Amino acid sequence: RKGSRLTSSFWPVRPYGRTGLSSKGRNQMTEDMKITPFQHIKLTVEAQIPLVRAMEKELGRDKAHALVRETLDSRNRAISKAEFASFGIGVDFEFDVQKRTDKEFHVDVHKCAYTRMMEEVDARDLGPLLICNCDFALAEGLGLELKREKTCMKGDGMCDFRFRKVGE
């Protein structure tokens, strides 16, 4: 419903993740460890941060970020619908659905646990690279176009997700 405030903390926790998929589209490591997708993403990002910092030092920020972005985008385009649908499970989001039709989905996120997570690991500057910008490749892989001008991570106070089915 337009303008309805929802929080994802009410969603049930299901064992899906974003990387290391089994042939069934589930994350075997996440299932075996009995962690939420958010916890898996946090562990993954915590491992990526020192690698990105080393790449920045060696290659320069722009070149390092371009290489990381290319690599992450390639992986994220292959995300299954089940994985995509589960990425917010167990995550403390607050959002308002602005529009929901067969062709479009617009949502404004006002509270994002990923921003807080990146602050906790002292790497908010890497949040757009390792978290936010992954959304575009995820959407593309699912046949969607994403437009977004604002993010909580950049300090805009909200993320304005505008998804549209491609070719419609």
C-alpha positions as CSV (number, residue, x, y, z in Angstrom):
1,R,0.0,0.0,0.0
2,K,1.2,3.4,-0.9
3,G,2.8,5.1,2.1
4,S,2.6,2.1,4.4
5,R,5.5,1.8,6.7
6,L,6.9,-1.7,6.9
7,T,9.9,-3.2,8.7
8,S,11.7,-6.3,7.5
9,S,12.4,-7.5,11.0
10,F,8.9,-9.1,10.9
11,W,10.0,-11.3,8.0
12,P,10.8,-14.9,8.9
13,V,14.4,-15.9,8.7
14,R,15.1,-18.4,5.9
15,P,18.5,-19.8,5.1
16,Y,19.4,-18.1,1.8
17,G,22.5,-16.1,1.0
18,R,24.1,-14.1,-1.8
19,T,27.1,-16.2,-2.6
20,G,28.2,-19.9,-2.7
21,L,25.0,-21.3,-4.1
22,S,24.2,-24.9,-4.3
23,S,22.4,-26.3,-7.4
24,K,19.1,-25.6,-5.7
25,G,19.7,-21.9,-5.5
26,R,20.3,-22.0,-1.7
27,N,23.5,-21.2,0.1
28,Q,24.8,-24.4,1.6
29,M,27.3,-22.6,3.9
30,T,24.6,-20.3,5.3
31,E,22.3,-23.3,5.8
32,D,25.1,-25.4,7.5
33,M,26.1,-22.5,9.8
34,K,22.5,-21.6,10.5
35,I,23.1,-17.9,9.9
36,T,20.8,-15.4,8.3
37,P,21.6,-14.0,4.8
38,F,22.5,-10.7,6.5
39,Q,25.0,-12.4,8.8
40,H,26.5,-14.1,5.7
41,I,26.7,-10.8,3.8
42,K,28.4,-9.2,6.9
43,L,31.0,-12.0,7.1
44,T,31.6,-11.7,3.3
45,V,32.0,-7.9,3.4
46,E,34.3,-8.1,6.5
47,A,36.6,-10.4,4.4
48,Q,36.4,-8.1,1.4
49,I,37.3,-4.9,3.1
50,P,41.0,-5.6,3.7
51,L,41.4,-6.9,0.2
52,V,39.8,-3.8,-1.3
53,R,42.0,-1.6,0.9
54,A,45.1,-3.4,-0.3
55,M,44.0,-3.1,-3.9
56,E,43.4,0.6,-3.4
57,K,46.9,1.0,-2.1
58,E,48.4,-1.0,-4.9
59,L,46.3,0.0,-7.9
60,G,44.8,3.3,-6.9
61,R,41.2,3.8,-5.7
62,D,39.5,4.2,-9.1
63,K,41.2,1.2,-10.7
64,A,40.7,-1.0,-7.6
65,H,37.0,-0.1,-7.3
66,A,36.4,-0.7,-11.0
67,L,37.9,-4.2,-10.8
68,V,35.9,-5.0,-7.6
69,R,32.7,-3.6,-9.2
70,E,33.2,-5.7,-12.4
71,T,33.7,-8.9,-10.4
72,L,30.8,-8.3,-8.0
73,D,28.5,-7.4,-10.8
74,S,29.3,-10.5,-12.7
75,R,28.4,-12.6,-9.7
76,N,25.3,-10.6,-8.8
77,R,23.8,-10.9,-12.3
78,A,23.6,-14.6,-11.7
79,I,21.6,-14.4,-8.4
80,S,18.5,-16.5,-8.3
81,K,15.1,-15.1,-7.7
82,A,14.9,-17.0,-4.4
83,E,18.2,-15.5,-3.2
84,F,17.1,-12.0,-4.3
85,A,13.8,-12.4,-2.5
86,S,15.6,-13.4,0.7
87,F,18.3,-10.7,0.8
88,G,16.4,-8.6,3.3
89,I,15.2,-11.4,5.6
90,G,16.3,-10.8,9.1
91,V,17.6,-7.3,8.2
92,D,16.4,-4.3,10.2
93,F,14.9,-2.1,7.4
94,E,12.2,0.4,7.6
95,F,10.6,1.3,4.3
96,D,7.5,2.7,2.6
97,V,6.1,1.1,-0.5
98,Q,5.3,4.0,-2.9
99,K,4.1,2.0,-5.9
100,R,3.4,-1.6,-6.7
101,T,2.1,-2.7,-10.1
102,D,2.7,-5.6,-12.4
103,K,5.4,-3.5,-14.1
104,E,6.8,-1.3,-11.4
105,F,7.8,-1.4,-7.7
106,H,8.9,1.8,-5.9
107,V,10.1,1.7,-2.3
108,D,11.8,4.3,-0.1
109,V,14.0,2.8,2.6
110,H,14.4,5.0,5.7
111,K,16.5,2.7,7.9
112,C,19.1,0.4,6.5
113,A,21.0,-2.1,8.6
114,Y,23.8,-2.3,5.9
115,T,24.7,1.4,6.6
116,R,25.0,0.7,10.3
117,M,27.0,-2.5,9.6
118,M,29.5,-0.6,7.4
119,E,29.8,2.0,10.2
120,E,30.5,-0.7,12.7
121,V,33.4,-2.1,10.6
122,D,34.7,1.5,10.0
123,A,34.2,1.2,6.2
124,R,31.1,3.2,5.4
125,D,33.1,4.7,2.5
126,L,33.2,1.2,0.9
127,G,29.4,0.7,1.4
128,P,28.4,1.9,-2.0
129,L,30.9,-0.3,-3.7
130,L,30.4,-3.5,-1.6
131,I,26.7,-3.2,-0.8
132,C,24.6,-0.5,-2.5
133,N,25.8,-0.7,-6.1
134,C,25.3,-4.5,-6.1
135,D,21.6,-3.7,-6.4
136,F,21.9,-2.6,-10.1
137,A,23.5,-5.9,-11.3
138,L,21.0,-7.9,-9.2
139,A,18.1,-6.1,-10.8
140,E,19.6,-6.5,-14.3
141,G,20.0,-10.2,-13.8
142,L,16.4,-10.5,-12.9
143,G,15.2,-8.5,-15.9
144,L,14.6,-5.3,-14.0
145,E,15.8,-1.8,-14.4
146,L,16.7,0.0,-11.2
147,K,16.9,3.8,-10.8
148,R,18.1,5.2,-7.5
149,E,19.3,8.7,-6.8
150,K,19.6,8.5,-3.0
151,T,21.1,6.1,-0.5
152,C,21.3,6.0,3.3
153,M,24.9,4.9,2.8
154,K,25.8,8.2,1.2
155,G,24.0,10.1,3.9
156,D,20.9,11.0,1.9
157,G,18.6,9.8,4.7
158,M,16.8,7.3,2.4
159,C,17.2,5.0,-0.5
160,D,14.8,5.6,-3.3
161,F,14.5,2.3,-5.2
162,R,12.5,2.4,-8.5
163,F,12.3,-1.0,-10.1
164,R,10.7,-1.5,-13.6
165,K,10.4,-4.6,-15.7
166,V,12.7,-4.2,-18.7
167,G,10.9,-4.0,-22.1
168,E,7.6,-2.9,-20.6
